[in-house]
Amino acid sequence: MAEYTLVPHPDTPPRAIDFVGVSIRQDEHGLNLCYVIGGDTAGLVIPPAAAPCRTDELWRTTCFELFVQTGATDYLEFNFSPSSAWAAYRFSDYRTGMAPADAAPRIGISDEGDALIVAVRIAAPAPPGTLAALSVVVEERDGTKSYWALAHGDGPPDFHDPDCFVAPLPAPEPA
């Protein structure tokens, strides 16, 4: 298992959030991600629970994301909403050649009062060692949006930036 602490983009500081962390574990069934937002979670915009379904533009509000390299310039993007909606896209290069990708994630949510926990299970999109980017969009009720990632490139927040792909997918562990 690998554990990471995300950092907010310097141009979009949070108001009510103290930290965002992600753990990622791989077993024979796929990837298990656990995103944790710590702070005043009552102040977050959380989409209402819904039946799991593919939905575009989840990144416009609180959303959990995984990007995975699949070739020299190819990559996958996965968006996971705390509502249980999801999206998956395949790109042939930086923000080009976008097409729907297959995915059937399972998303669970738990609000502990001072921590929002979102657990995701998804089939492994690439072999161990493949570089991934982990990111979270956090929207607060006052309109504040913060963009969290392991690394940020220059300029405005951009999770597609190749500089964000810094986390190797872990090797599978026994279930």
HELIX and SHEET records of a PDB file:
HELIX    1   1 THR A   41  GLY A   43  5                                   3    
HELIX    2   2 LEU A   58  ARG A   60  5                                   3    
HELIX    3   3 PRO A  162  CYS A  164  5                                   3    
SHEET    1   A11 ALA A  99  PRO A 100  0                                        
SHEET    2   A11 TRP A  86  PHE A  91 -1                                        
SHEET    3   A11 TYR A  75  PHE A  80 -1                                        
SHEET    4   A11 CYS A  63  GLN A  69 -1                                        
SHEET    5   A11 LEU A 131  GLU A 139 -1                                        
SHEET    6   A11 LYS A 145  ALA A 149 -1                                        
SHEET    7   A11 ALA A   2  PRO A   8 -1                                        
SHEET    8   A11 ILE A  17  ASP A  27 -1                                        
SHEET    9   A11 GLY A  30  GLY A  39 -1                                        
SHEET   10   A11 ALA A 115  ILE A 122 -1                                        
SHEET   11   A11 ARG A 106  ASP A 111 -1                                        
SHEET    1   B 6 ALA A  99  PRO A 100  0                                        
SHEET    2   B 6 TRP A  86  PHE A  91 -1                                        
SHEET    3   B 6 TYR A  75  PHE A  80 -1                                        
SHEET    4   B 6 CYS A  63  GLN A  69 -1                                        
SHEET    5   B 6 LEU A 131  GLU A 139 -1                                        
SHEET    6   B 6 ALA A 167  PRO A 168 -1                                        
END                                                                             
